[in-house]
């Protein structure tokens, strides 16, 4: 990656730490006391790489809180099948937070909200101020935040690799514009969060998952037409907003 000047960088701490932990799952890194340090090492290596490559004028880190979020109140099944955090990762997360504080990097945690919510809110603000911003995360949900001013930096398969995803790259990957990511996930569901798919229609669902939906169905116009047809069969109810977007009910 070429060295480049950016103005603001914010890191999803938990997402990076989890990725680092499981990258060494078959051969965990241990300190002299036998304690696992995989998540700490991977997180700090990635953070240093990001700082060296982006040279941000402003840097912040967001993390999930331990409390349940407002999404659990809306949908009981939200993340219901997720395994609890591995026991040896718990002290590593605490140590990562201590290191962040020691480095005097702003750390944002808000009870009842996830790091995604914090990052999304801040990027909307920086966008309104005309500030070029980068969110550091392996999470595909963040694609919806990509604009001309806001981009995603995705950690690579090794700690010394990172990939920048801008608007053009997102369209290449997904097959549609970033702002349609919300509609896309509402249609195909998200197994990682235990959110079910919207359709029973196998062809339509397959088209969505293969990311050919935009070309085949002129997304989301044809979806709305389909929902109004006699063929429509779906798992949940549907609410269409004034802009024609699709909201799960």
Residue, then its C-alpha position, 0 to 999 in steps of 0.5 A: x500500500x502506498x503511504x498516504x495522508x489521511x485526516x481521521x482514523x477510527x479502529x473497531x477494537x473488538x473486531x481487530x482483536x477477535x481477528x488477531x486471536x483466531x489468526x493464532x488459534x492453532x498456535x497461540x502466542x504465550x508470554x513467559x508465564x504461559x498466558x495467551x497474548x495472541x489478541x494483544x500482539x495481533x491488535x498492536x501489530x495491526x494498529x502500528x501498521x495502520x498508523x505507519x501507513x495512514x499517518x493520521x492527523x486524528x486517531x480514535x478507537x471504539x469498542x463494544x460495551x459488555x452490556x446488551x444493546x438496543x438490538x437485543x430489545x428489538x429482536x430476542x434472537x440477535x446474536x443468540x447463537x454466538x459463543x461466549x468470549x474465550x476465557x483466555x481472551x478476556x484478560x487480553x481485551x482488558x490489557x488492550x484497553x489499558x495499552x490504548x489508555x497508556x498511549x493516550x488514544x481516545x477510547x470510546x465505549x457506550x453502554x447499550x451500543x456496539x463499536x459499529x454504532x459509535x464508528x458510524x455516528x462519528x463518520x457521519x459527523x466527519x463527513x458533514x465536516x468534510x474530513x476524509x476518514x477511515x474506519x479500520x475493521x474486517x466487518x462487512x457491515x461497515x460497507x454501508x458507511x463508505x462515501x467519497x469522504x469515508x472509506x474502510x481499511x480492512x486488515x489483510x490475511x497477515x498483520x503487515x497487510x491492509x486493504x483500502x475499500x473505497x466506493x469503487x472497490x465496494x461496488x466491485x466487491x458487492x456488485x452494488x453501491x455502498x448505500x444499498x448495503x442495508x437493503x442487501x443485508x435485510x434481504x439475505x440476512x446475517x448469519x453471524x448476527x442470527x438475523x434471518x433472510x427475508x425471502x422464501x423465494x429461492x431464486x431471488x435469495x440466491x441472486x442476492x447472495x451471489x451479488x448479481x441482484x443489482x444487474x438482474x433485478x434493478x435493485x431495489x425497484x424490482x424488489x418492491x414490485x416483487x413484494x407487491x406481487x402474488x408470488x411474494x412469500x417472506x418470513x417477516x412483514x415488510x415496511x417500505x419507507x418514503x424513499x423506497x428502501x426496505x425495512x424489516x418489520 
